[in-house]
Amino acid sequence: MLNIVQPNICFIGSSNLSLALIGGLVLKGFQREKINLIEEVKFENQIILKQKQHEVKKADIVVLLLDPKDLKAILAPIKKMVS
């Protein structure tokens, strides 16, 4: 990848698609430290939720790879950070 400033990217949802996208970014030279992956099950525990909200807040790009039925419940705690 070019010598440019890389954004922080946060993937929410641990589907095969998110893993493939992350793998492709890393193969192309994207820094692993700039990528966060949050599994949707992590949003059920309130302590972990606070930690994950911090990861979402520092992200420049948030990629949602979720089932449509899960979107509302998972977006509720992070809604203000991604709008």
N, C-alpha and C positions, 0 to 999 in steps of 0.2 A: 504494500500500500504506500502511497505517497507520503512524504514527510510533512504531514499537516496535523493540526490539532484534531484529535479524534473525540467525538462526542461520547458522553456516557449513555449507554443504552440499557434499558430495563425491559426484559421480556416477562410478561405475566402469562403463565400457562405453560405447562411442561409437555406440550404435545410433540409429536415427531417433527412437525414443521418448525417449531421453535428451536429444537435441538439441531435440525438441519441448517437453519439460518445462522445459528451461533457457530456451528462447525465451519460453514462457508466463510463467515467473517474472519475467524481465526486463521483459516488456511490462506486467506488473502492478506494477512499481516495485521489484522486488527488486534489491539492489545486486550488480553483477557481481563485485565484489571478494569477495563472500561465497560465490561458486560456483566449485567446481573440477571439472574433467572429466578423468578419467584413462582413457586408452585401454588396453584389456587388453594390447596388444602392449608397452606400456611396462614390464610386469612381467618381461620376459625379460632385460633388461639390469640387472645388479646395481647399477651406479652410479645409474641412474635409479630403480631400486627404492627405494633409501634416501631419495631426494628425495620420492618418491610416498608412502612410509610416513609421512613428516612431514605431508604434506597430509591423509592419512587420520586421523592422530592429532589434528590440530587441528580436525577436522570435528565438528560437533554431530550431524549427520545424514549417514549414508552410504547411498546408494541404489545397489543392485546391479542392473544391467541387462545381464545376461550370458547366453550360451547355457548351458544346464544342463551340457553336457559340459565347459565351461571353469571352472565354479565352484570345483571342488576345487583346481586348480592356482593360480588367482588368489587364492583366500582364504587359502591356506597362509601366505604371508608377512605377511599383515595380520590374521590370526585373533585374536591377543591384543588388538589395538587395537579391534576391533569387537564383542567379546563382552562 
